[in-house]
Amino acid sequence: MSAPLSPQDSLALAQQHLRAGKLDAATKLGRSVLRQQPEWAPAFALLSDIAFQSEDITGTISLLRRAIAIDPSNARYHRNLASIYRFSGQLDDARREFEIALALNSRDPDLYYELSLLKKFTPSDPLVPAMEGLLRTGVGLPYMLQVRLRYALAKAYDDMGRVDDSFRHLSQGNALRRSQVNPNAWDEGRSVEVFDLTRTTFDRALIEARAGAGHRSDLPIFIVGMPRSGTTLVEQILSSHPSVFGAGELMDLAKQVEALRASADRTLRFPECVPSLSDRELQAFGRTYLAGLRRRARNAIRITDKALGQVFYLGLIHLALPDARIIYVRRNPIDCCLSCYSTLFTEGWECTYDLGELGRFYARYASLMQYWSELLPPDRFLEIRYEDVVADLEPEARRLVAFCGLDWDPACLAFHEAERPVLTASAQQVRQPIYQTSRGRAERYRAHLGPLIAALGEWAPSD
């Protein structure tokens, strides 16, 4: 008979289970550790990670607080708690916890970066010289930590109105980030091929010939648009309606698309395989997606999915789910692109780290969206401008709700009070009432944006 595991070994095994997605096994081990050592902070921290993976935000916060009560000098626990507070909209609490973590570990560039997203810098802010000092003395600092410091300093100098200093750090941070992009993750030539192939595959003849062939359900609402275009704001407005559940950026559809060729034993890749799908296969595709959607909210009348990369799937979405509604959120191209360039994405969107690549990608994206708007039925496709939403919220919110086939509810105007977690780069912005400061922000930077404006071509707004 083998000896029982030590608490440390049990915790290590539980962490392995957690990484493998075996939440029940990880939970069982974590609780067994607490029975042996009831006041061991790492066990509470582990259980908080499990709770977060289980989308139990309240439990995550409670468990992290227990860990901090036992070990208040652990900067990582404060940082994790701050991140959860930020995603759940408790911004003052998030800022406080990041400040505590930074006081405990003042040489962690990540903490400066995270805190920069939550505060307004002033010329006398001591964090600015501290970050500049870290850059000067951080010999051998891993490249990603250098990048985060550059982004944080760009945000700080932007807050202070020092445009040239802000853009200097921003351009250096982006150049460093772009230099490390794996060509397998992003290649502009392959991107052009995907855009072109999408248009040639989903032509009018295919859409009209297979109209109504898929599974009929008006449950899903797909929200698409470039990053930083206002898609999170639109989802937050809609999900404030009592009949709508905001599911966020789901990977369900992407996984189904990946499985299409294998499941159908086809030699053609997506999207070329779509015209050969039978009506039964289209219906099965739609039903599978809906089953995953419904598991997230059993009683919702509508459920939103705002995975931004679904621009390439809109033709398949319409064929497989002909009653699904698609909302395209569009923003001033230069404002949108500068906001992308100023955002350090957790993953994906490698095209945003070079102004020329970003402008060309935006132009191709906008052109494809214009194509979809002309191809798909107007009662299934709605274009909405971010600038119109922030200029006059209520009529645009009413238009969104009506398009989704729902009765108006005034809760949609109080979207910033919604308690649902927001896990995107816009987590802070959608916790505030509508504000105008992001409109026209790029004008201050126009002198630095020549490569972007040239790359946008016809999509660059005129002066």
Secondary structure, 3 states (H helix, E strand, C coil): CCCCCCHHHHHHHHHHHHHCCCHHHHHHHHHHHHHHCCCCHHHHHHHHHHHHHCCCHHHHHHHHHHHHHHCCCCHHHHHHHHHHHHHCCCHHHHHHHHHHHHHHCCCCHHHHHHHHCCCCCCCCCCHHHHHHHHHHHCCCCCHHHHHHHHHHHHHHHHHCCCHHHHHHHHHHHHHHHHHCCCCCCCCHHHHHHHHHHHHHHCCHHHHHHCCCCCCCCCCEEEEECCCCCCHHHHHHHHHCCCCEEECCCCCHHHHHHHHHHHHHCCCCCCCCCHHHCCHHHHHHHHHHHHHHHHHHCCCCCEEEECCHHHHHHHHHHHHHCCCCEEEEEECCHHHHHHHHHCCCCCCCCHHHHCHHHHHHHHHHHHHHHHHHHHHCCCCCEEEEEHHHHHHCHHHHHHHHHHHCCCCCCHHHHHHHHCCCCCCCCCCCHHHCCCCCCCCCHHHHHHHHCHHHHHHHHHHCCCC
